[in-house]
Amino acid sequence: MLSIIPKISIIVPCYNVEKYLERCLLSLVNQTLKEIEIILVDDGSPDNCPALCDEWAKKDSRIKVIHKTNGGLGYARNSGLDIAKGEYIAFVDSDDYVDTRMYELLYNATEKEKHDVVFCGLRQETTQQSYNFIRDYDRPVLFTASQMPRLALSFLHKTELNTQTRLFMSVWHGIYKRELIEKLHLRFYSEREVLSEDLPFQIEFFKNAQSVKFIPDYLYTYCLNACSLTHNFKLNKFNAAINLRKLLYNIIPNHTDASYFIDIEFYGRIRYLLADLILANNISFKEKQKFIRELCKKKEWNKLNISQGYQEYTWKYMKQYELLKANRSTCLTLFILFDKYINKRNFKNLFKKQKTYL
């Protein structure tokens, strides 16, 4: 029977995922930790998700349903946060699923709520029964308050606290103490206005956390669904990336590496967005050329503090920055085409997951 205060509130935004919702919910209702609440946020989904959410709520008293007009992933999570009662908060994307032991293992790892957040590893399902395994640390690791400013920067770039690359930034592979979220009045930005709704949330939370733990278990499965891959592209993502850079400068404490970490992370996003733009099926080549010409004229390129990148990355990685800075839009377009179509060694990297939610 559900206790008055659930140990974990699991927030699940739902949008256009009718095909995957049952798989996700079966992995949640069958958790070995029973003292949970599951908050389904129907974000104005155009498919059968609203009715499915209501049907599941009738089957399990731990399930709550919110129906709202479409506002995007970040705002859908906020709607769940507004009613959550759990000691900890978890987030799950509704086309993914989790190990049935996930929340028991994460909650037990808090050591009686000693830690503000606990993260686990994850599997990326690229095809059915084929996985990439991702985790930040190969053994349990604990960080304390004095390390938090540096650990927050580790979401942007590798630091001495990382064993591999930068920390995996998505919020859905951990549980967060709700008391701290509410104390900070912490909510998600709209991903339509600020690209990557997870990154500002993580940094704000970590800046104020006292104790953070990582466990190595692969408990979350992140699905690269065939129907989630899309070559449609929204041009406003570039402005959303610029807005993210501005926001990070406002929320990250001044530090020796902060400026470089923010700017190299921003430049990396621009590279991926340019590749996605070139591959887009919904935009004509003439429109792409016009947009890239206007993009090259932006003042941001001369302001970036990424000179250190020449010591860390290949010449090819930095070449696009030189072309952007020099306002050479035609050369930039040709360089991307050469890199992604002729130099096929890196072509597979383009197929990043684009959630059906977006």
C-alpha positions in Angstrom: 0.0 0.0 0.0 1.2 3.5 -0.9 2.6 5.5 2.0 1.6 9.1 2.6 4.9 10.3 1.3 6.3 8.3 -1.6 10.0 7.6 -1.6 10.2 8.6 -5.2 8.0 10.6 -7.6 8.6 9.5 -11.2 7.6 12.1 -13.7 6.8 10.9 -17.2 6.0 13.4 -20.0 3.9 11.8 -22.8 3.7 13.1 -26.3 3.2 11.0 -29.4 4.5 7.8 -27.9 1.5 5.6 -28.1 3.6 2.8 -29.5 6.0 2.8 -26.5 4.0 3.9 -23.5 3.0 0.5 -22.3 6.6 -0.8 -22.3 7.7 2.2 -20.3 4.8 1.9 -17.7 5.3 -1.8 -17.3 8.9 -1.2 -16.2 7.6 1.4 -13.7 4.6 -0.3 -12.1 6.7 -3.4 -11.6 9.5 -1.7 -9.7 10.8 -3.6 -6.7 10.5 -0.4 -4.8 6.7 -0.1 -4.2 6.6 3.2 -2.4 6.5 5.3 -5.6 4.1 7.6 -7.4 4.1 7.8 -11.2 3.0 11.2 -12.6 2.0 10.9 -16.3 2.0 14.3 -18.0 -0.1 14.2 -21.2 1.4 17.3 -23.0 -1.5 17.6 -25.4 -0.5 14.5 -27.2 -2.3 14.1 -30.6 -2.4 10.3 -30.5 -4.0 7.8 -28.1 -1.7 8.7 -25.2 -4.3 10.7 -23.2 -6.7 7.8 -23.1 -3.9 5.3 -22.3 -2.7 7.5 -19.4 -6.2 7.5 -18.0 -6.6 3.7 -18.4 -3.3 3.1 -16.5 -4.4 5.4 -13.7 -7.5 3.2 -13.2 -5.2 0.1 -13.0 -2.8 1.4 -10.4 -3.6 3.9 -7.6 0.0 5.1 -7.6 -0.4 6.7 -11.0 -1.5 10.3 -11.4 -2.4 11.9 -14.7 -2.1 15.6 -15.8 -3.6 16.6 -19.1 -2.3 20.0 -20.4 -1.9 21.9 -23.6 1.3 21.2 -25.5 4.2 23.2 -24.1 7.2 21.0 -24.6 9.3 18.6 -22.6 10.7 21.1 -20.0 7.3 22.6 -19.1 5.7 19.1 -19.0 8.3 18.1 -16.4 7.5 21.3 -14.5 3.8 20.3 -14.3 4.9 17.1 -12.7 7.2 18.8 -10.2 4.3 21.1 -9.2 2.3 18.1 -7.7 5.1 15.7 -6.8 5.2 14.5 -3.2 8.1 12.1 -3.1 11.2 12.4 -1.1 13.1 12.1 -4.3 12.2 13.0 -7.9 13.0 10.9 -11.0 12.4 11.7 -14.7 11.7 9.1 -17.4 11.1 9.7 -21.1 8.1 7.8 -22.2 9.7 6.0 -25.1 12.4 4.6 -22.8 12.2 2.0 -20.1 14.1 1.1 -16.9 15.3 -1.9 -15.0 12.7 -3.0 -12.5 15.3 -2.7 -9.7 16.3 0.8 -10.7 14.6 2.9 -8.1 15.2 0.5 -5.2 18.9 0.5 -6.0 19.1 4.3 -6.4 17.0 4.9 -3.2 19.1 2.5 -1.2 22.2 4.3 -2.4 21.1 7.6 -0.9 22.0 6.0 2.4 18.9 7.2 4.3 18.6 10.4 2.3 22.2 11.4 3.0 22.9 12.3 -0.6 21.1 15.0 -2.7 21.3 13.0 -5.9 22.3 9.5 -7.0 23.1 8.6 -10.6 23.3 5.2 -12.3 24.6 4.0 -15.7 22.5 3.5 -18.8 22.1 1.4 -21.9 21.5 3.0 -25.3 19.4 0.7 -27.4 20.5 1.3 -31.0 18.6 -1.7 -32.5 16.6 -4.4 -30.9 18.8 -6.2 -28.4 21.9 -4.2 -29.4 23.2 -1.7 -26.8 25.9 0.9 -26.1 26.7 1.0 -22.4 27.3 4.4 -20.8 28.3 5.3 -17.3 30.3 8.1 -15.6 32.3 5.9 -13.2 33.2 2.2 -13.1 32.7 2.0 -9.3 30.6 3.8 -6.7 31.9 7.4 -6.3 30.9 10.0 -3.8 31.4 13.8 -4.1 31.0 16.4 -1.3 30.2 20.1 -1.1 33.7 21.4 -1.7 33.8 19.6 -5.0 30.4 20.7 -6.3 31.5 23.9 -8.3 34.0 21.8 -10.2 31.6 18.9 -10.6 29.0 21.2 -12.0 31.5 22.3 -14.7 32.1 18.6 -15.5 28.7 18.6 -17.3 30.3 20.9 -19.9 33.8 19.5 -20.3 36.1 16.8 -18.9 37.8 17.9 -15.6 40.1 16.2 -13.1 36.9 14.7 -11.5 35.9 12.8 -14.6 37.4 9.4 -15.5 36.3 9.5 -19.1 34.6 12.4 -20.9 32.3 15.1 -19.4 29.4 13.9 -17.2 26.3 12.5 -18.9 23.9 15.4 -18.6 20.4 13.9 -19.0 18.3 14.0 -15.9 16.6 10.7 -16.4 19.4 8.4 -15.0 19.2 9.6 -11.4 17.0 10.7 -8.5 17.0 14.2 -7.0 16.1 15.3 -3.5 12.8 17.1 -3.9 13.5 19.3 -0.8 16.5 20.9 -2.5 14.6 21.3 -5.8 11.9 23.2 -4.0 14.4 25.2 -1.9 16.0 26.5 -5.1 12.6 27.0 -6.8 14.3 24.9 -9.6 12.4 24.3 -12.8 13.2 23.5 -16.4 13.5 26.0 -19.2 11.6 25.4 -22.4 13.8 23.5 -24.9 12.2 25.6 -27.6 13.8 28.7 -26.1 17.0 27.2 -24.4 18.6 24.2 -26.2 19.1 21.4 -23.7 16.6 21.8 -20.9 18.6 19.3 -18.8 22.0 21.2 -18.6 20.9 24.3 -16.7 18.9 22.1 -14.3 21.9 20.0 -13.6 24.3 22.9 -13.1 21.9 24.8 -10.8 21.3 21.7 -8.7 24.9 20.7 -8.4 26.0 24.2 -7.5 23.9 23.9 -4.4 24.2 20.2 -3.6 26.1 18.9 -0.5 26.5 15.3 -1.5 26.3 13.5 -4.8 26.8 9.8 -5.5 27.3 7.7 -8.7 26.7 4.0 -8.9 27.9 2.0 -11.9 24.8 -0.2 -12.5 23.3 0.1 -16.0 19.6 0.6 -15.0 18.1 3.0 -17.6 17.5 2.0 -21.2 17.6 4.9 -23.6 16.0 3.8 -26.9 17.0 4.8 -30.4 13.7 4.1 -31.9 13.5 3.9 -35.7 10.6 6.3 -35.8 12.4 8.7 -33.6 15.1 9.3 -36.1 14.2 12.3 -38.2 15.9 14.4 -40.8 13.4 17.2 -40.3 15.0 20.3 -38.7 13.9 23.4 -36.8 16.0 26.5 -37.6 15.2 28.0 -34.2 17.5 25.5 -32.6 20.4 27.8 -33.4 18.9 30.7 -31.5 18.1 28.3 -28.7 21.8 27.2 -28.6 22.8 30.9 -28.4 20.3 31.4 -25.6 21.8 28.4 -23.7 25.3 29.9 -23.9 24.0 33.2 -22.5 22.2 31.5 -19.7 25.2 29.4 -18.8 27.3 32.5 -18.4 24.7 33.8 -16.0 24.4 30.7 -13.8 28.0 29.4 -13.7 30.3 30.9 -11.1 33.4 32.7 -12.5 36.2 30.2 -12.7 39.5 29.8 -14.6 38.0 27.3 -17.0 34.4 28.4 -17.1 34.5 30.6 -20.1 36.3 28.0 -22.2 34.1 25.2 -21.0 30.9 27.1 -21.9 32.2 28.2 -25.3 33.6 24.9 -26.4 30.4 23.2 -25.4 28.4 25.8 -27.4 30.6 25.4 -30.4 30.2 21.6 -30.3 26.4 22.1 -30.4 26.7 24.4 -33.4 28.7 21.7 -35.2 26.0 19.1 -34.6 23.3 21.5 -35.6 25.0 22.4 -38.8 25.3 18.7 -39.7 21.6 18.1 -38.9 20.7 21.2 -41.0 22.7 19.9 -44.0 20.9 16.5 -43.7 17.4 18.0 -43.2 14.7 16.9 -45.7 12.3 19.7 -44.8 14.5 22.6 -45.9 15.6 23.2 -49.5 19.3 23.5 -50.3 18.8 27.2 -51.3 17.2 27.9 -47.9 20.1 26.1 -46.1 22.6 28.2 -47.9 20.7 31.4 -47.1 20.5 30.5 -43.4 24.2 29.6 -43.1 25.1 32.9 -44.7 23.1 34.7 -42.0 24.5 32.5 -39.3 28.1 33.3 -40.3 27.4 37.0 -39.8 26.6 36.6 -36.2 28.9 38.4 -33.7 29.2 35.4 -31.4 31.9 33.7 -33.4 34.5 36.4 -32.6 33.6 36.3 -28.9 34.2 32.6 -28.3 37.0 31.6 -26.0 38.0 28.3 -27.6 41.6 28.8 -28.7 42.5 26.0 -26.3 40.5 23.7 -28.5 43.4 23.6 -30.9 45.4 21.6 -28.4 42.5 19.3 -27.5 40.7 18.6 -30.8 41.6 17.7 -34.4 42.1 20.4 -37.1 38.9 19.2 -38.7 36.9 19.7 -35.5 38.1 23.3 -35.3 37.9 24.1 -39.0 34.2 24.9 -38.9 34.9 27.5 -36.3 37.5 29.2 -38.5 35.0 29.3 -41.4 32.2 30.7 -39.2 34.5 33.4 -37.8 35.8 34.3 -41.3 32.2 34.5 -42.6 32.9 32.0 -45.3 29.5 30.4 -45.6 30.0 28.6 -49.0 33.2 27.0 -47.8 31.5 26.1 -44.6 28.7 24.3 -46.4 31.1 22.5 -48.7 33.3 21.5 -45.8 30.3 20.0 -43.9 29.2 18.1 -47.1 32.7 16.7 -47.6 33.0 15.7 -43.9 29.6 14.0 -43.7 29.2 12.5 -47.1 32.7 11.8 -48.5 34.5 11.3 -45.2 32.1 8.6 -44.1 34.1 7.5 -41.1 32.3 10.0 -39.0 28.9 9.8 -40.8 27.4 7.5 -38.2 27.9 10.1 -35.5 25.2 12.2 -37.2 22.5 9.8 -36.2 21.9 11.2 -32.7 18.6 10.4 -31.0 15.9 13.0 -31.7 13.0 12.1 -29.4 9.6 11.8 -30.9 8.6 14.3 -28.2 10.4 17.1 -30.1 
